[in-house]
């Protein structure tokens, strides 16, 4: 395994550790979002099904960015379910019978948690790592999660007015 990007050994190990934690956290978010996509029901099915699909695809893109960076610096990412479960700092197991509004609230909380965790990882990378490439990815990742949490919060705030119980959707833009 040879690194395509010159990152000093200690920094490479630290960046690899952070990436593996982020991959695990993103996978928690991905599986929760995918599960909601499969299990959403009721009058809000159509727009939430589409929203959740859009979101799990966006999270999958972020996972791919992290994997590519990990490989570029010469650190193999964790990929087994056991490794991911042990490395995850986020937790989500809401069950399949969560109502639509609960699904949106759960994802809002997960994205908010991811934004806070990525911010903490940025601080660590800024202090200890010499890899501007991972910082660029982390800043983009934090922005994505902050924006997505904000949009989901707006959906929840307007939920009683128009969204839940068959109202018109507020789709999330951006990728």
N, C-alpha and C positions, 0 to 999 in steps of 0.2 A: 504494500500500500504506500503510494507516494503522494505527498501533498502537492497540489497545484498552486497553493498560496503559501508564501513564507510567513509562518506564525511561529514564534519561538516555542520550544517544547513545553515549558510550564504554562504559558498562555494557551497553547493548543489544548492541553489537558483541561484547563479551566473552562475554555469555550466549549469543548466537547461535553463536559459535565453539564453546563448550562443548557446546551442544545438538547441533550438527552432528557433533561427535566422538562424543557419546553415542549418537546415532542410528545412526552407522556401527557402533559397538561392539555395540549391541543387535541390529542387523541380522545381524552375524556370529553372535551367539548364536542368533537366530531361525532362521537358515538351517541352522546345525548341528543344532539341535533338530528342525527340520522334516525334515531329511535322516535323522536317526536314527529318527524316526517312520515314515518311508517304508521304511527299510532294516532295522529290527530283525527278527530271525528267531529261531527256536528255541523251546525250552520256555517261555521268559519273554516270548514275543511279546505275548500278550494284555495283561498288566498294564503292560509297558513301552510298548507302542503307546499305551495310554490315558494313561499318565504323560507321555510325550513330547507328546501332543496337548494335554494340560492345560497343560504348560509353554510350548509355543509360543504358545498363546492368551494366556497371562499376559504373555509378553514382548511380544506384539503390542499388548496394552493399554498397556504402558509406552511403547512406541514412539508410540502415538497421543497419550498425555499430553505427550510431549516435542514432538511436531509442533504440538499445540494451543498449548503455551506459546510456541513459536517464533513462530507466527503472531500470537498475542496481543500480543507485543512488537514486531511489525513486521519480523521477520527470516524470510525464506523458507528453509525447511529444504532441505538437499541431498537429492536423491531419486534421482538416476541411479546405476546400479551402479558406474560408474567413480568418481564422486565419493565414494560410500560406501566403496569399496575403498581409495581413497587416504586417506580420513579415519580409517579404523578403527585403533584402537590395540590391539585384540585380534586374535588370529590363530587360525584353526581350519581345518584341512583334513585330517581324519582318514581320509577314504575311506569307501566304502560297506561294506567287508568287516570293519569293527571288530566284535569280539564284544560281546555285550550289556553285560557288565561294563565293557568299555572305553568304551562309549558313555556309561554313567553316570559313569565317572571323568572323561571329557572334559568333560561338562556341569558336573560338580562344580568342576573347575578353571576353566572359563569363568565360572561364577557367582562364584566366589571372586575371580577377576581383575576382574570387573565391580565387585564390592563395593569392592575396593581402589581402582580407578580413580574410582569415584563419590566415595569419600572424598576423594581428591586434588582432585576438581572442587569439592567442598563447601568445602575450604580456600581454593581460588582465589576462589570466589564470595563467601565470607565476607570475604576481604581486599579484593577489587577491585570487586565488583558491588553495586549497590543494587537488588536484585530479590528480595524475600522470597518471591515466588511460585516462583521456580526453586529456592530453598533448600528449600522445602516438598516440591517434587517430588523433589529429590535425596535428601533424608532418607528419603522413602518408597522410592525406588529402591534406595538402599543397604540398607535393611532387607529388602526383597524378595530381593535377591541374597544377602545374608548368610544369611537363613533358608533359602532354596532350596539354597545350597551346604551348609549344615548338614544338611538333610534328605537330600540326595544322599550326603553323607559317611556318614550313618547307614545308608543302604541299602547302601553299599559295605562298611561294617563288619560288617553282618549278612549280607552276600552269601553267604558260604560256609555259613552256618547255614541260611538259609531262603529267600532271594530268588532267587538265580540257580539255574538248572537246575530250574525249574518250581515253586519254592516260593511261598508266599503273598506278595502284594505289600504294600508299605508306601507307600500313596498320599500325595501331598503335598497339604496343605490350603492354603487361603488363595488370594487373588487380588489 
